[in-house]
Amino acid sequence: MNNALEVRWHGRGGQGAKTAALLLAELAYEAGRKAQGFPEYGPERMGAPITAYTRVSDAAIRTHSNVYEPDLVAVLDETLLGTVDVTRGLKDGGRVVVNTPSTSAQAALLLGLPESRVVAVDASGIAKGELGKPIPNVPLLAAVVRASGLLPRDEFLAALREAAAHKFASKPGVVDANVRAAERAYEEAVHGE
């Protein structure tokens, strides 16, 4: 794949990992790229660990399997760091974006990675503050977009607003809250140097 990005999402049922994976693919597609977004189905239930995937490329995507060697891993629930090998297959130089109130240095220590490869953002805290619910998917999506460089900030926020407006047409307050949460997360996503 040309100029490709492969993302593996780790979360728990109900946190929006599937939605984030699909939304990233939708935003990339709307920006003129080829994209796939899909969950890995199994015995998912509320609170159980789940995995989802996103692929983005300038060329046609002919791979139709899970992402085994991601460029980027997004972790929606930091409690998974002790139970799931989230860095499995991570490419050399790949990055991990973690939803945590901790610093990137603290998250890097848990992951056994250099701090420069870890991005920390308190996506749940941001979501709670902006949406009233600690659903971390949209704020973490913003941190993933920033860490990957997939879309410039303003282009990402405009595309997110448009996508959210379709989904929540009857709830404009939800659209505004999600965009505010994404904007905060984009700015607050901190990685080690």
C-alpha positions in Angstrom: 0.0 0.0 0.0 1.3 3.5 -0.9 1.6 6.0 2.0 -0.3 3.7 4.2 -1.4 3.9 7.8 -2.6 0.8 9.8 -4.1 1.4 13.2 -5.2 -1.2 15.7 -7.7 -0.1 18.4 -7.9 -1.8 21.8 -10.8 -1.0 24.1 -13.7 -2.5 26.0 -17.2 -3.0 24.8 -19.1 0.3 25.1 -16.1 2.6 24.8 -16.5 3.2 21.1 -13.4 1.5 19.6 -15.5 0.2 16.7 -17.0 3.6 16.1 -13.6 5.3 16.3 -12.1 2.8 13.8 -15.0 3.4 11.4 -15.0 7.1 11.8 -11.3 7.4 11.1 -11.8 5.4 7.9 -14.7 7.7 6.9 -12.8 10.9 7.5 -9.8 9.6 5.5 -12.2 8.5 2.7 -13.8 11.9 2.6 -10.3 13.5 2.4 -9.7 11.5 -0.8 -7.9 8.5 0.6 -8.7 4.8 0.3 -9.8 3.4 3.7 -11.1 0.4 5.7 -12.5 0.3 9.2 -13.8 -2.8 10.9 -14.1 -4.6 14.2 -12.9 -8.0 15.1 -15.9 -9.9 16.2 -16.0 -12.4 19.0 -17.9 -12.8 22.3 -18.1 -9.0 22.8 -20.2 -7.7 25.6 -20.2 -4.5 27.6 -16.8 -4.2 29.3 -15.1 -7.1 27.6 -11.8 -6.4 25.6 -12.4 -5.7 21.9 -10.2 -4.9 18.9 -10.9 -2.9 15.8 -8.8 -1.8 12.9 -8.4 1.0 10.4 -6.3 1.1 7.2 -5.7 4.2 5.1 -3.8 4.4 1.9 -3.4 6.5 -1.3 -3.7 3.3 -3.3 -6.3 0.6 -3.4 -6.3 -1.6 -0.3 -6.3 -5.2 -1.3 -5.6 -6.6 2.2 -8.7 -7.8 4.0 -7.4 -9.2 7.2 -6.8 -7.9 10.7 -3.9 -5.5 11.3 -1.0 -7.6 12.6 1.8 -5.0 12.2 0.3 -1.6 13.0 1.9 1.7 12.5 -0.1 3.0 15.4 -2.0 1.4 18.3 -4.8 3.2 20.1 -5.7 2.1 23.6 -9.1 3.4 24.9 -8.7 1.8 28.3 -5.4 1.9 30.2 -6.4 -1.1 32.3 -5.8 -3.2 29.2 -2.1 -2.4 29.4 -1.7 -5.1 32.0 -3.9 -7.7 30.4 -3.5 -7.4 26.6 -0.3 -7.2 24.7 -1.2 -4.0 22.9 2.3 -3.6 21.4 2.3 -7.0 19.7 3.5 -6.6 16.1 4.0 -2.8 16.5 6.3 -1.7 13.6 9.7 -0.3 14.4 9.1 3.4 15.1 5.4 2.8 15.6 3.5 4.7 18.2 1.0 4.0 20.9 -1.8 6.5 21.8 -3.1 5.8 25.3 -6.2 7.1 27.1 -4.7 7.9 30.5 -4.5 10.8 32.9 -0.8 9.7 33.4 2.1 11.2 31.5 3.6 9.8 28.4 6.6 8.8 30.5 4.5 6.8 32.9 2.6 5.1 30.1 5.9 4.3 28.2 7.2 2.6 31.3 4.1 0.4 31.5 4.5 -0.4 27.8 8.2 -1.0 27.8 8.7 1.6 25.0 10.7 4.8 24.7 8.7 7.8 25.7 9.1 9.2 22.2 6.8 6.4 20.9 4.0 7.0 23.4 1.2 9.7 23.3 -0.8 10.2 26.4 -4.2 12.0 26.5 -6.9 11.9 29.2 -9.6 11.1 26.6 -12.1 9.9 29.3 -11.6 13.1 31.4 -12.0 15.3 28.3 -15.2 13.4 27.3 -16.6 13.6 30.8 -16.0 17.4 30.8 -17.4 18.1 27.3 -20.0 15.4 26.9 -20.9 14.6 30.5 -20.0 10.9 29.8 -16.5 9.3 30.0 -16.8 7.8 26.5 -13.2 8.2 25.1 -13.6 7.4 21.4 -13.8 10.8 19.8 -11.1 12.4 22.0 -8.8 9.5 21.4 -9.6 9.6 17.7 -8.3 13.2 17.7 -5.1 12.2 19.4 -4.6 9.4 16.8 -5.1 11.9 14.0 -2.5 14.2 15.5 0.0 11.4 16.2 -0.4 10.0 12.7 -0.4 13.3 10.9 -3.2 11.9 8.8 -5.2 15.2 8.5 -4.3 18.8 9.5 -6.1 20.0 12.6 -8.6 22.3 11.0 -9.5 19.9 8.2 -10.0 17.1 10.8 -12.2 19.2 13.0 -14.3 20.3 10.0 -14.7 16.8 8.7 -15.6 15.5 12.2 -18.3 18.2 12.6 -19.8 17.2 9.2 -19.7 13.5 10.1 -21.2 14.1 13.5 -23.9 16.4 12.1 -25.2 13.5 10.0 -25.2 11.1 12.9 -26.7 13.5 15.4 -28.8 15.6 13.1 -31.5 16.1 15.8 -29.0 16.8 18.5 -26.7 19.8 17.6 -25.5 20.1 21.2 -24.0 16.6 20.9 -22.2 17.7 17.7 -20.7 20.8 19.3 -19.6 18.8 22.4 -17.9 16.1 20.3 -16.0 18.7 18.3 -15.0 20.6 21.5 -13.8 17.3 23.0 -11.8 16.5 19.8 -10.3 19.9 19.7 -9.2 19.7 23.3 -7.7 16.2 22.9 -5.9 17.2 19.7 -4.2 20.0 21.7 -3.6 18.1 24.9 -2.2 14.9 23.3 1.3 14.8 24.7 4.1 12.6 23.7 7.7 12.3 24.9 10.5 14.0 23.0 
